[in-house]
């Protein structure tokens, strides 16, 4: 099967990437998974100043997935530039690396990009505008406010020629204006979706399972939300889409491709199986072989809804159950 694609102006060797926040900066997982077998990775989110993160416990499992509230713990932009990016440059030249960027204010995103942009070893940026554990100061999260999102994306666009991928939220009431705002401001692609806000209590102690209280929900429970978001976004843009949320098996990835994604990211599955991403890629190949699919392009956007569009009541009834 032909898995290579030309995206963001480069050859992407495989359609499976590791998701931000689940693989550090690559070095942390290089000893347990073969990074050379996948298409790339997205680094841990980088903020302007170092962050220690939220109080423990930061991760809690439940039947259909996981809650986390890491708090974007990271060494800060200057140390990432001086310590992390040189390792990526020297060890991950065969795959595509996006640096995730986060912040509370517009100016933080711009400063991080200014600090990192002269370094080698990475392809572009994934702007984390939708983390439920790290919201914008004084308003809605960036990914739920088209004007605020535009300010970040346009500001980053003015400071770099590298590809910019914007990571959107699963709980936007209407994705179309968000998607269109990101594209108009200069985004080169979109990642859908981030974690969904969630909360779980210990029924005995009556306390939240996470030290910070609420957190972000990920894992299999998020899959149908992510597939739906990719499908809705594909109706509003021709930008490349990256699907993430609940990708555990090859067939999960194929669902995202059918919805319109060109790439997928594996995140939570890596916590219980560090080799999940290469395995998912192997399963994609096996599924394609069994179904006589010669190229990934045969899947992308090929999901069938009987010709119905997402805005029609008939489709909404199917999707909303």
C-alpha positions in Angstrom: 0.0 0.0 0.0 1.2 3.5 -0.8 1.2 5.5 2.5 3.4 8.4 1.5 1.9 11.8 0.9 3.1 15.2 0.1 1.8 17.5 2.8 2.9 20.9 4.1 5.4 21.1 1.2 7.3 17.9 2.2 7.1 14.1 1.9 5.4 12.5 4.9 6.5 8.9 4.9 3.5 7.5 6.9 0.1 8.8 8.0 0.6 8.0 11.8 2.1 10.5 14.2 2.5 10.6 17.9 0.3 13.2 19.6 1.5 16.2 21.6 1.8 15.5 25.3 2.3 11.8 25.0 5.8 11.4 23.7 7.8 14.3 25.3 10.3 15.6 22.8 10.9 12.1 21.2 14.0 11.3 23.3 11.8 10.2 26.2 10.2 7.3 24.1 13.0 6.5 21.7 14.1 3.6 23.8 10.7 1.9 23.8 9.3 2.5 20.3 10.8 2.7 16.8 10.2 6.3 15.9 11.7 5.7 12.4 8.7 3.5 11.5 6.1 6.2 11.8 5.4 9.5 10.0 6.4 11.9 12.8 5.5 13.3 16.1 4.2 16.4 17.8 6.3 17.5 20.8 5.1 18.3 24.3 3.6 21.8 24.3 6.2 24.5 24.8 5.4 27.7 26.8 7.4 30.8 27.1 8.4 30.2 30.7 9.1 26.8 32.4 6.1 25.1 34.0 6.1 22.5 36.8 2.5 21.5 35.9 -0.5 20.7 38.1 -0.6 18.9 41.4 -0.7 15.1 41.5 -2.4 12.8 40.6 -2.3 14.1 37.0 -3.7 11.0 35.3 -6.8 8.9 36.1 -8.2 6.0 34.0 -11.9 5.2 33.6 -13.7 2.5 31.7 -13.5 4.1 28.2 -10.5 6.2 28.4 -8.4 8.6 30.6 -8.5 11.9 32.3 -5.4 14.1 32.5 -4.5 17.4 34.0 -0.8 17.7 33.4 -0.8 21.4 33.3 1.6 21.6 30.3 4.7 20.9 32.4 7.7 21.7 30.2 11.2 23.3 30.5 10.3 26.5 28.7 11.1 27.9 25.2 14.8 28.7 25.8 15.7 25.3 27.1 13.7 23.6 24.4 15.7 25.6 21.8 19.0 24.9 23.5 18.5 21.2 24.6 15.6 19.5 23.0 15.7 20.7 19.4 19.3 19.8 18.9 18.5 16.2 19.9 15.6 16.1 17.5 17.8 17.5 14.7 20.4 14.8 15.3 18.1 11.8 15.9 14.8 12.3 14.1 15.8 13.5 10.6 13.8 10.8 8.9 10.4 11.8 10.3 8.4 15.0 10.5 8.3 16.9 13.8 5.9 19.6 14.8 6.6 21.7 17.9 3.4 22.3 20.0 3.1 25.8 21.3 0.9 27.0 24.1 0.2 30.0 26.2 -2.3 32.1 28.2 -1.8 35.2 26.1 -1.4 35.9 22.4 2.0 37.4 23.0 3.3 34.2 24.6 2.7 32.3 21.4 4.5 34.9 19.3 7.5 35.0 21.6 7.9 31.2 21.7 7.9 31.1 17.9 10.4 33.9 17.8 12.7 32.0 20.1 12.4 28.6 18.3 12.1 29.6 14.7 15.9 29.9 13.9 16.5 26.3 15.1 16.8 23.2 12.9 15.3 19.8 13.2 11.6 20.4 13.0 9.1 21.0 10.3 6.5 23.4 11.8 4.3 24.3 14.7 1.1 22.9 16.1 -0.6 25.7 17.9 -2.4 24.3 21.0 -5.3 26.7 21.2 -7.7 24.3 22.8 -6.2 22.7 25.9 -8.9 22.4 28.6 -6.2 22.5 31.3 -4.6 25.8 30.1 -7.2 28.3 29.0 -6.8 31.9 27.7 -6.7 34.6 30.3 -9.7 36.8 30.5 -12.0 34.9 28.0 -13.0 31.8 26.2 -10.2 29.4 25.0 -8.7 30.6 21.8 -10.2 27.8 19.8 -13.7 28.8 20.8 -13.3 32.5 19.9 -12.6 33.1 16.1 -11.3 36.7 16.8 -8.8 35.6 19.4 -7.8 32.6 17.3 -7.2 34.8 14.3 -4.9 37.1 16.4 -2.7 34.2 17.4 -2.5 32.5 14.0 -2.0 35.7 12.1 0.7 36.8 14.6 2.5 33.5 14.3 2.1 33.5 10.5 3.9 36.9 10.4 6.8 35.4 12.3 7.5 32.2 10.5 7.5 30.6 7.0 7.2 27.1 8.6 3.9 25.2 8.3 1.3 26.1 11.0 -1.2 23.5 12.2 -4.0 24.7 14.5 -5.3 22.3 17.1 -9.0 22.8 17.7 -11.4 21.9 20.4 -14.0 19.1 20.4 -16.6 21.2 22.1 -17.0 24.1 19.7 -20.7 24.7 19.1 -20.1 25.4 15.4 -16.7 24.4 13.8 -17.3 26.2 10.5 -16.4 29.8 11.7 -13.5 28.5 13.7 -12.1 26.5 10.8 -12.6 29.4 8.4 -10.9 31.9 10.7 -7.9 29.6 11.1 -7.5 29.2 7.3 -8.0 32.9 6.6 -5.4 33.8 9.3 -2.7 31.7 7.6 -3.0 28.1 8.9 -1.6 25.4 6.7 -3.6 22.6 8.4 -5.8 21.7 11.3 -5.6 19.1 14.1 -9.0 17.8 15.4 -9.5 17.3 18.3 -8.0 18.1 21.7 -9.2 16.5 24.9 -12.8 17.1 26.0 -13.3 18.6 29.5 -14.2 16.0 32.0 -14.4 15.3 35.7 -14.5 12.1 37.8 -15.0 11.6 41.5 -13.8 8.9 43.9 -17.1 7.9 45.4 -15.5 6.9 48.7 -13.4 10.0 49.4 -15.8 12.3 47.5 -12.8 14.0 46.0 -11.9 14.4 42.3 -9.6 11.7 40.9 -7.3 14.4 39.6 -5.3 16.7 41.8 -6.4 19.7 39.8 -10.1 18.7 39.9 -11.3 18.7 36.3 -9.1 17.6 33.3 -9.2 16.6 29.7 -10.8 13.3 28.6 -9.1 11.2 26.0 -9.0 7.7 24.7 -11.6 5.5 23.0 -14.5 7.5 24.4 -13.3 10.5 22.4 -13.1 8.7 19.0 -16.5 9.3 17.6 -16.3 13.0 18.7 -13.0 13.4 16.8 -14.2 11.6 13.7 -17.3 13.8 13.6 -15.2 17.0 14.1 -12.9 16.0 11.2 -15.9 15.3 9.0 -17.5 18.7 9.9 -14.2 20.5 9.3 -13.8 18.9 5.9 -17.0 20.6 4.8 -15.5 24.0 5.4 -11.9 23.8 4.2 -9.6 22.1 1.8 -6.6 22.4 4.3 -5.0 19.1 5.3 -6.7 17.7 8.4 -5.0 15.6 11.2 -7.4 13.4 13.2 -6.7 12.6 16.8 -8.7 11.1 19.6 -9.2 7.4 20.4 -6.9 5.9 17.8 -6.1 2.5 19.2 -6.2 0.2 16.1 -5.7 0.5 12.4 -9.4 0.6 11.7 -9.8 3.6 14.0 -7.3 5.5 11.8 -9.3 4.5 8.7 -12.4 6.0 10.2 -10.5 9.3 10.4 -9.3 9.0 6.9 -12.9 8.4 5.6 -14.0 11.5 7.5 -11.4 13.6 5.6 -8.1 13.4 7.6 -4.8 12.9 5.8 -3.0 12.0 8.9 -3.8 10.6 12.4 -2.1 11.0 15.8 -1.9 8.3 18.4 -2.0 9.6 22.0 -3.6 7.9 25.0 -3.0 4.4 23.5 0.7 5.0 23.9 0.3 5.1 27.7 -0.8 1.4 27.9 1.3 0.3 24.9 4.3 2.5 24.0 4.5 0.7 20.6 0.9 1.6 19.7 1.8 4.0 16.8 3.9 1.5 14.8 1.4 -1.2 15.5 -1.5 1.0 14.2 0.5 1.6 11.1 1.0 -2.1 10.6 -2.7 -2.7 11.1 -3.5 0.0 8.5 -1.4 -1.9 6.0 -3.1 -5.2 6.8 -6.6 -3.7 6.6 -5.8 -2.1 3.3 -4.4 -5.4 1.9 -7.5 -7.3 3.0 -9.8 -4.7 1.4 -7.7 -4.3 -1.7 -6.9 -0.6 -1.1 -3.8 0.4 -3.0 -3.2 3.9 -1.7 -4.3 5.9 1.4 -5.7 8.5 -1.0 -8.5 6.1 -1.8 -9.8 6.5 1.8 -9.4 10.2 2.4 -12.8 11.9 2.5 -14.4 8.8 1.0 -16.9 8.2 3.9 -20.4 7.7 2.5 -23.5 9.5 3.9 -25.8 8.7 1.0 -25.0 12.1 -0.5 -26.2 14.0 2.5 -24.4 17.1 3.8 -23.6 17.6 7.5 -25.9 20.6 7.8 -29.0 18.7 6.8 -31.5 17.6 9.5 -31.3 14.0 8.3 -27.6 13.8 8.9 -27.8 15.6 12.2 -30.4 12.9 13.3 -28.0 10.2 12.4 -25.0 11.8 14.1 -26.8 12.9 17.2 -28.6 9.6 17.7 
